[in-house]
Amino acid sequence: MSRQRKANTKATPKQDPARTFSAASTSPASGRSTTRVTWNTPLFYAIILSLGFSLYQFWQGQSAARAYQEECGVRLEVPSAPGFNEAVISQLGWRPPKLSEERLFEVVDLPGRGKGIVALQDIEMGSLILHESPVLVVPRSLNVDPVSFVAHQISTLSEAEREAFYGLSYVPADAPDVSPAIISTNAVAVGNGGIGVFPTMARLNHGCAGAFNVVYSFREATGEIVVHALRNITKGEELLTTYTDTKRPRHERQAYLSSQYGFECSCAVCSLPPSQSEHSDKQLTKMSTLYGELAAWGAAELSGSQALRLVRAIWALGEQEGYHSERGQLAADAVTVAPSHSDGEAAREWAAEAMRWFAVELGEEHPRVREMQKVFVCPKRSGVWGTRQTERVGGVH
Ligand SMILES: *[C@@H]1O[C@H](CO)[C@@H](O)[C@H](O)[C@H]1NC(C)=O
């Protein structure tokens, strides 16, 4: 009750507007409205104060922006606002979807093509589809005979693991023991140069260039292989990864896949009609050539803007071919070039792009994403700042 009354009393003092200032008093002579603020009114002081405060804030913002530019090599408004970095990072827009609780895929028999993995539901680009530990790891350097090492490893497997291992496909071998053939057909690189066999991931079939829709990568921290969706995948679609660099002509890709993995590739790109296939071969070969040319920047044989023109050209070819893989690394190359030439704005743009694509291919929490985030927040701290001639190298577009 007392609170109620208090509130009422607070609300009651009604000031006569005419006493604060003669608001909008209409002069009968001219008929025009004039607003007169007098010296001793509180509103006058309020206006002066808030103006002063705004000016002070503006000055503070400007000097913070200058300090930030000095420290980080890029001009940003309000860099000192709390949560600034988080806010900017969330402005990147796209966030990778979280791992679904439901099973996203199943291993199925594909008529005439052995086994494969098919999506059980629509899968959004960037989704983590699978994470798996290896049943078997072969280190790069062994001080024992590899065959007996592998035999020993297999003897320690559980019944289910052994079944999964021996169930994998392999390029027919003459030897009575098929385990080396299974390993050479299915193993992928793991940390420190070793190789590992991941029985579920090994069921992923291959697609060339724009035909593959998932990407696997090894996680040093957990010792697992992770598989992410490279683009939106619809329910019932086969999940395809890539076994080799397919930025080369069809006949070369097919010869390699046939000799190494023992199958004739019939992916969407390999099945294009002759004229389209020829066009695609040219585009893919051109991508490879441009990557080769880009490497010349490392030897200081290219200017920064020449290097970034190549990056954009590779990007555009990838767009035309539906080849979106490796974009994280491509943008990361630009993230090396731009700060080297002291172009903070460009470094920032490319770092944002690299974060986005690394998050799709490797997962949001991958160290490469963090690495790019650091450059995004403060290009000058990238470690290569100003190591080349100062130059405007240009952003993403
Ligand atoms: C992928 O799917 C999501 C969700 O359905 C949609 O918002 C997004 O635009 C799609 N992306 C592409 C590249 O088609």
The ligand as an SDF file (V2000), in Angstrom:
LIG
                    3D

 14 14  0  0  0  0  0  0  0  0999 V2000
   21.0070  -25.3100  -46.8990 C   0  0  0  0  0  0  0  0  0  0  0  0
   19.8690  -25.5650  -46.1330 O   0  0  0  0  0  0  0  0  0  0  0  0
   19.5750  -24.5650  -45.1880 C   0  0  0  0  0  0  0  0  0  0  0  0
   18.4670  -25.0680  -44.3060 C   0  0  0  0  0  0  0  0  0  0  0  0
   17.4910  -25.7050  -45.0260 O   0  0  0  0  0  0  0  0  0  0  0  0
   19.2470  -23.2860  -45.9090 C   0  0  0  0  0  0  0  0  0  0  0  0
   18.9500  -22.2690  -44.9930 O   0  0  0  0  0  0  0  0  0  0  0  0
   20.4360  -22.8920  -46.7660 C   0  0  0  0  0  0  0  0  0  0  0  0
   20.1400  -21.7530  -47.5210 O   0  0  0  0  0  0  0  0  0  0  0  0
   20.8550  -24.0130  -47.6760 C   0  0  0  0  0  0  0  0  0  0  0  0
   22.1290  -23.6610  -48.2800 N   0  0  0  0  0  0  0  0  0  0  0  0
   22.3810  -23.8360  -49.5520 C   0  0  0  0  0  0  0  0  0  0  0  0
   23.7460  -23.4310  -50.0060 C   0  0  0  0  0  0  0  0  0  0  0  0
   21.5770  -24.3060  -50.3260 O   0  0  0  0  0  0  0  0  0  0  0  0
  1  2  1  0
  1 10  1  0
  2  3  1  0
  3  4  1  0
  3  6  1  0
  4  5  1  0
  6  7  1  0
  6  8  1  0
  8  9  1  0
  8 10  1  0
 10 11  1  0
 11 12  1  0
 12 13  1  0
 12 14  2  0
M  END
$$$$
